[in-house]
Structure formats: structure tokens, C-alpha cells
Amino acid sequence: QVQLVESGGGLVQAGGSLRLSCAASGRTFSSYAMGWFRQAPQKEREFVAAISWIGGSGYTADSLKGRFTISRDNAKNTLYLQMNSLKPEDTAVYYCAATKPYSGSSYRTGDYDYWGQGTQVTVSS
């Protein structure tokens, strides 16, 4: 089992950047594929980015490519989401999530078994 705690959210002006972090408990972080999702008020939770347990470059939702980048540091048990050129429509609660150990990464919320509590990102115009 893994516990996830997000941080790094806040208020930023349009065009600015934020880096979200997701700290994972336990010794087996490196065995979990990880993902970032977000949920705006009155909208469904949507996929942002995912990265395999092996690591590598990961992948980002098509609409966010070029602005958002996912990465992980298995030595620090931490997942990151670098967000650049932020827009007001990026305003949402951002969640990190983990799959079962040694599962593939996924864009589907149902494929993730563990979720953090979320961190609020607000982008002002």
C-alpha cells in the first residue's frame, strides 16, 4: 500500500509556472505507475499525465502537451508535475494517483488504486 501527499499548489497569474510534488510513503514507490489528474468545479476528474514505474519520459494529455511535464525521482519517493504557461482554465484541484505495483501507466481514473487528497491550483487572468 502507498500513501500520497500532494504539495506545491497555489495562486499564480496566467503565464506563470508551478511545480507540484507528490510524496509517497513506503519503500516500493518505484514499483508503482503514477499519474496526475485534475478536477475543476462541476466537472469530471480528467487525466493530466502519467509515467510508468520504470520511469522514462511519461506522457501528457494531448491538450496539455508542451506545457505540462511529468517526472519522478524514485530515490526521493516523489512524483512531480511541472506546469508552465498556465491559463485560467487550468484552475482545478490536482491529484496524484498510483496503480497496483508493476502495472502499466494509464489515462483512466479507474486504473488507479491510491489517491492523494489533492492540491488546489488557481490561475488568475
C-alpha positions as CSV (number, residue, x, y, z in Angstrom):
1,Q,0.0,0.0,0.0
2,V,1.1,3.6,-0.6
3,Q,0.1,6.9,0.8
4,L,0.3,10.0,-1.3
5,V,0.5,13.7,-0.3
6,E,0.5,16.5,-2.9
7,S,2.0,19.9,-2.4
8,G,3.0,22.9,-4.4
9,G,-0.4,24.3,-5.4
10,G,-1.3,27.9,-5.0
11,L,-2.4,31.1,-6.7
12,V,-0.5,32.1,-9.9
13,Q,-1.0,34.6,-12.6
14,A,-1.7,33.5,-16.2
15,G,1.5,32.7,-17.9
16,G,3.2,31.7,-14.7
17,S,4.6,28.3,-13.7
18,L,4.1,25.9,-10.8
19,R,5.7,22.6,-9.9
20,L,3.6,20.2,-8.0
21,S,5.1,17.4,-5.9
22,C,3.6,14.2,-4.7
23,A,5.4,12.5,-1.8
24,A,4.8,8.8,-1.4
25,S,5.2,6.7,1.7
26,G,6.7,3.2,1.7
27,R,9.7,1.6,0.2
28,T,8.2,0.4,-3.0
29,F,7.4,3.7,-4.7
30,S,9.5,2.6,-7.7
31,S,7.1,-0.3,-8.4
32,Y,4.0,2.0,-9.0
33,A,3.0,3.6,-12.2
34,M,1.9,7.1,-11.3
35,G,-0.5,9.7,-12.7
36,W,-1.7,13.2,-12.3
37,F,-5.4,14.1,-12.7
38,R,-7.3,17.3,-12.1
39,Q,-10.9,18.3,-11.3
40,A,-12.4,21.7,-11.8
41,P,-15.7,22.7,-10.1
42,Q,-18.7,20.9,-11.5
43,K,-16.5,18.9,-13.9
44,E,-15.4,15.4,-14.0
45,R,-11.9,14.4,-13.0
46,E,-9.7,14.4,-16.0
47,F,-6.3,12.9,-17.0
48,V,-3.3,15.2,-17.0
49,A,-0.2,13.0,-17.3
50,A,1.2,9.5,-16.4
51,I,4.5,7.8,-16.0
52,S,5.4,4.2,-15.8
53,W,7.0,2.5,-12.8
54,I,10.2,2.1,-14.9
55,G,10.3,5.9,-15.4
56,G,11.2,7.5,-18.7
57,S,9.6,10.5,-20.2
58,G,6.0,9.7,-19.4
59,Y,3.1,11.1,-21.4
60,T,0.7,14.0,-21.1
61,A,-2.8,14.7,-22.3
62,D,-2.8,16.0,-25.8
63,S,-4.4,19.3,-24.8
64,L,-1.6,19.9,-22.3
65,K,1.4,18.8,-24.3
66,G,4.2,21.4,-24.4
67,R,3.1,23.0,-21.2
68,F,2.9,20.2,-18.6
69,T,5.6,17.6,-17.9
70,I,5.5,14.7,-15.5
71,S,8.6,13.2,-13.9
72,R,9.6,11.1,-10.9
73,D,12.5,10.7,-8.6
74,N,12.4,7.1,-7.2
75,A,15.3,7.8,-4.8
76,K,13.2,10.5,-3.2
77,N,9.8,8.7,-3.5
78,T,8.4,11.8,-5.2
79,L,6.4,12.5,-8.3
80,Y,6.4,15.9,-10.0
81,L,4.3,17.9,-12.4
82,Q,5.9,20.9,-14.0
83,M,3.3,23.3,-15.3
84,N,4.3,26.2,-17.5
85,S,2.4,28.9,-19.3
86,L,-0.6,28.4,-17.0
87,K,-4.0,29.5,-18.1
88,P,-7.2,30.3,-16.1
89,E,-8.7,27.1,-17.4
90,D,-6.0,25.1,-15.6
91,T,-7.6,26.1,-12.4
92,A,-8.6,22.9,-10.6
93,V,-7.7,20.5,-7.7
94,Y,-4.8,18.4,-8.8
95,Y,-4.5,14.8,-7.6
96,C,-1.7,12.3,-7.9
97,A,-2.5,8.6,-8.1
98,A,-0.8,5.3,-8.1
99,T,-1.7,2.0,-9.7
100,K,-1.1,-1.5,-8.3
101,P,2.5,-2.5,-8.3
102,Y,4.1,-3.2,-11.6
103,S,1.0,-2.2,-13.6
104,G,1.2,-0.1,-16.7
105,S,0.6,3.6,-16.7
106,S,-2.9,4.7,-17.7
107,Y,-5.1,7.7,-18.5
108,R,-8.1,6.1,-16.9
109,T,-9.0,7.0,-13.3
110,G,-10.3,3.5,-12.7
111,D,-6.9,2.0,-13.2
112,Y,-5.5,3.8,-10.2
113,D,-5.9,2.4,-6.7
114,Y,-4.4,5.0,-4.5
115,W,-5.1,8.7,-4.5
116,G,-3.8,11.8,-2.7
117,Q,-6.0,14.4,-1.1
118,G,-5.4,16.9,-3.8
119,T,-3.8,20.4,-4.0
120,Q,-5.6,23.5,-5.3
121,V,-4.2,25.4,-8.3
122,T,-5.8,28.7,-9.1
123,V,-4.7,30.7,-12.2
124,S,-5.8,34.3,-12.3
125,S,-6.3,36.2,-15.5
